[in-house]
Amino acid sequence: RTQLQPPEKTSSLEWAAAAAYAIFNHYNEVYGCMMDFCTARSCPSMQASNHWEYKWADGITIKTPMTIPAVDYCDNLMTWVEEDQLDDQAIFPDAPLLRYSDRKLMASLKDQWRRLLRISFHLEYHHREDLEFTQQWQHHRNLLRAVYYLMKFYRLYSADYFKPVSAQVAQWKKETE
Protein backbone atom coordinates (compact mmCIF):
# COMPACT_ATOMS: atom_id res chain seq x y z
CA ARG A 1 0.00 0.00 0.00
CA THR A 2 2.75 2.48 0.87
CA GLN A 3 4.47 1.61 -2.43
CA LEU A 4 1.57 3.26 -4.24
CA GLN A 5 2.16 6.62 -2.54
CA PRO A 6 4.46 9.20 -4.15
CA PRO A 7 8.08 9.21 -2.99
CA GLU A 8 9.37 12.27 -1.17
CA LYS A 9 9.92 15.30 -3.42
CA THR A 10 7.71 13.81 -6.12
CA SER A 11 4.64 15.74 -7.20
CA SER A 12 1.46 13.95 -6.23
CA LEU A 13 -0.03 14.84 -9.63
CA GLU A 14 2.96 13.49 -11.55
CA TRP A 15 2.81 10.30 -9.50
CA ALA A 16 -0.92 9.96 -10.20
CA ALA A 17 -0.30 10.43 -13.93
CA ALA A 18 2.44 7.79 -13.88
CA ALA A 19 0.06 5.47 -12.04
CA ALA A 20 -2.57 6.03 -14.75
CA TYR A 21 -0.18 4.79 -17.43
CA ALA A 22 0.92 1.84 -15.30
CA ILE A 23 -2.66 0.81 -14.49
CA PHE A 24 -3.64 1.08 -18.16
CA ASN A 25 -0.67 -1.06 -19.22
CA HIS A 26 -1.45 -3.71 -16.59
CA TYR A 27 -5.08 -3.88 -17.71
CA ASN A 28 -3.90 -4.20 -21.29
CA GLU A 29 -1.70 -7.13 -20.28
CA VAL A 30 -4.33 -8.96 -18.24
CA TYR A 31 -7.09 -8.42 -20.75
CA GLY A 32 -4.78 -9.34 -23.64
CA CYS A 33 -4.31 -12.77 -22.06
CA MET A 34 -8.08 -13.21 -21.92
CA MET A 35 -8.93 -12.42 -25.55
CA ASP A 36 -9.16 -16.13 -26.45
CA PHE A 37 -11.61 -16.80 -23.62
CA CYS A 38 -13.78 -13.68 -23.61
CA THR A 39 -15.61 -13.60 -26.93
CA ALA A 40 -18.86 -12.14 -28.22
CA ARG A 41 -20.28 -15.66 -28.11
CA SER A 42 -19.18 -16.51 -24.55
CA CYS A 43 -19.93 -13.06 -23.11
CA PRO A 44 -22.72 -11.33 -25.08
CA SER A 45 -22.80 -8.49 -22.55
CA MET A 46 -20.42 -6.88 -20.07
CA GLN A 47 -21.45 -8.37 -16.76
CA ALA A 48 -20.06 -8.95 -13.31
CA SER A 49 -22.31 -11.68 -11.90
CA ASN A 50 -26.02 -11.73 -12.62
CA HIS A 51 -26.51 -8.49 -10.67
CA TRP A 52 -24.20 -6.15 -12.55
CA GLU A 53 -24.36 -5.28 -16.23
CA TYR A 54 -22.33 -2.45 -17.70
CA LYS A 55 -23.50 -0.69 -20.82
CA TRP A 56 -21.16 1.19 -23.15
CA ALA A 57 -21.23 4.94 -23.78
CA ASP A 58 -18.22 7.14 -24.37
CA GLY A 59 -20.10 10.41 -23.93
CA ILE A 60 -18.82 11.63 -27.29
CA THR A 61 -20.04 9.48 -30.17
CA ILE A 62 -22.24 7.18 -28.09
CA LYS A 63 -24.22 9.13 -25.53
CA THR A 64 -26.94 6.61 -24.71
CA PRO A 65 -25.52 3.56 -22.90
CA MET A 66 -26.00 0.36 -24.86
CA THR A 67 -25.46 -3.35 -24.29
CA ILE A 68 -22.55 -4.73 -26.30
CA PRO A 69 -20.47 -7.92 -25.98
CA ALA A 70 -17.89 -7.80 -23.19
CA VAL A 71 -15.01 -8.10 -25.67
CA ASP A 72 -16.27 -5.02 -27.55
CA TYR A 73 -16.87 -3.16 -24.30
CA CYS A 74 -13.29 -3.85 -23.21
CA ASP A 75 -11.85 -2.90 -26.61
CA ASN A 76 -13.87 0.32 -26.64
CA LEU A 77 -12.83 1.10 -23.09
CA MET A 78 -9.13 0.53 -23.71
CA THR A 79 -9.30 2.72 -26.84
CA TRP A 80 -11.20 5.42 -24.93
CA VAL A 81 -8.67 5.44 -22.08
CA GLU A 82 -5.72 5.65 -24.44
CA GLU A 83 -7.02 8.00 -27.13
CA ASP A 84 -9.49 10.20 -25.25
CA GLN A 85 -7.74 10.33 -21.88
CA LEU A 86 -4.03 9.43 -21.82
CA ASP A 87 -3.30 11.05 -25.21
CA ASP A 88 -5.20 14.24 -24.31
CA GLN A 89 -2.55 16.91 -23.71
CA ALA A 90 -4.97 18.98 -21.63
CA ILE A 91 -5.12 16.10 -19.11
CA PHE A 92 -1.72 14.41 -19.51
CA PRO A 93 0.74 16.98 -20.90
CA ASP A 94 4.02 15.50 -22.10
CA ALA A 95 5.90 18.78 -22.49
CA PRO A 96 8.14 19.39 -19.45
CA LEU A 97 6.97 22.97 -18.92
CA LEU A 98 3.27 22.14 -18.96
CA ARG A 99 1.59 21.49 -15.64
CA TYR A 100 -1.04 18.99 -14.75
CA SER A 101 -4.44 20.39 -13.94
CA ASP A 102 -5.43 18.94 -10.58
CA ARG A 103 -9.12 19.05 -11.37
CA LYS A 104 -8.86 17.61 -14.91
CA LEU A 105 -6.40 14.90 -13.96
CA MET A 106 -8.36 13.69 -10.93
CA ALA A 107 -11.66 13.71 -12.85
CA SER A 108 -10.02 11.69 -15.63
CA LEU A 109 -8.46 9.20 -13.21
CA LYS A 110 -11.73 8.71 -11.37
CA ASP A 111 -13.56 7.97 -14.59
CA GLN A 112 -10.78 5.79 -16.05
CA TRP A 113 -10.29 3.68 -12.94
CA ARG A 114 -14.02 3.35 -12.26
CA ARG A 115 -14.49 2.00 -15.78
CA LEU A 116 -11.37 -0.18 -15.79
CA LEU A 117 -12.60 -1.81 -12.60
CA ARG A 118 -15.46 -3.19 -14.64
CA ILE A 119 -12.98 -5.32 -16.58
CA SER A 120 -11.71 -6.70 -13.27
CA PHE A 121 -15.20 -7.47 -12.07
CA HIS A 122 -16.11 -9.17 -15.34
CA LEU A 123 -12.96 -11.29 -15.24
CA GLU A 124 -13.49 -12.04 -11.56
CA TYR A 125 -16.96 -13.47 -12.10
CA HIS A 126 -16.80 -14.96 -15.58
CA HIS A 127 -13.17 -15.86 -16.21
CA ARG A 128 -11.55 -16.80 -12.93
CA GLU A 129 -10.64 -20.29 -14.17
CA ASP A 130 -9.24 -18.74 -17.36
CA LEU A 131 -7.16 -16.30 -15.30
CA GLU A 132 -5.82 -19.20 -13.27
CA PHE A 133 -5.12 -21.21 -16.43
CA THR A 134 -3.13 -18.33 -17.97
CA GLN A 135 -1.40 -17.70 -14.64
CA GLN A 136 -2.84 -14.17 -14.51
CA TRP A 137 -5.02 -14.63 -11.42
CA GLN A 138 -2.55 -13.21 -8.87
CA HIS A 139 -1.54 -10.39 -11.22
CA HIS A 140 -5.22 -9.55 -11.68
CA ARG A 141 -5.85 -9.56 -7.90
CA ASN A 142 -2.82 -7.32 -7.28
CA LEU A 143 -4.02 -4.93 -9.97
CA LEU A 144 -7.51 -4.77 -8.46
CA ARG A 145 -6.04 -4.11 -5.04
CA ALA A 146 -3.68 -1.41 -6.41
CA VAL A 147 -6.58 0.44 -8.04
CA TYR A 148 -8.51 0.24 -4.76
CA TYR A 149 -5.64 1.75 -2.76
CA LEU A 150 -4.86 4.41 -5.38
CA MET A 151 -8.50 5.49 -5.43
CA LYS A 152 -8.47 5.67 -1.63
CA PHE A 153 -5.17 7.63 -1.57
CA TYR A 154 -6.33 10.18 -4.15
CA ARG A 155 -9.81 10.42 -2.61
CA LEU A 156 -11.50 9.06 -5.73
CA TYR A 157 -13.00 6.09 -3.92
CA SER A 158 -16.68 5.32 -3.74
CA ALA A 159 -17.93 2.14 -2.10
CA ASP A 160 -20.47 1.88 -4.95
CA TYR A 161 -17.64 1.28 -7.45
CA PHE A 162 -16.51 -1.79 -5.53
CA LYS A 163 -19.88 -3.39 -4.71
CA PRO A 164 -19.25 -6.39 -7.00
CA VAL A 165 -16.18 -7.27 -4.88
CA SER A 166 -17.32 -5.99 -1.51
CA ALA A 167 -16.19 -9.17 0.27
CA GLN A 168 -12.62 -8.69 -0.97
CA VAL A 169 -12.66 -5.02 0.04
CA ALA A 170 -13.79 -5.99 3.54
CA GLN A 171 -10.87 -8.43 3.73
CA TRP A 172 -8.39 -5.75 2.59
CA LYS A 173 -9.69 -3.39 5.26
CA LYS A 174 -9.15 -6.05 7.93
CA GLU A 175 -5.60 -6.66 6.70
CA THR A 176 -4.68 -2.98 7.00
CA GLU A 177 -6.18 -2.32 10.40
Secondary structure, DSSP 8 states (H G I E B T S, - for coil): -GGGS--TTS-HHHHHHHHHHHHHHHHHHHHHHHTTTS-TTT-SSEEETTTEEE-B--SSS--S-B---HHHHHHHHHHIIIIIIIT-TTTS--STT----HHHHHHHHHHHHHHHHHHHHHHHHH-HHHHHHTT-HHHHHHHHHHHHHHHHHTT---GGGGGGGHHHHHHHHHHH-
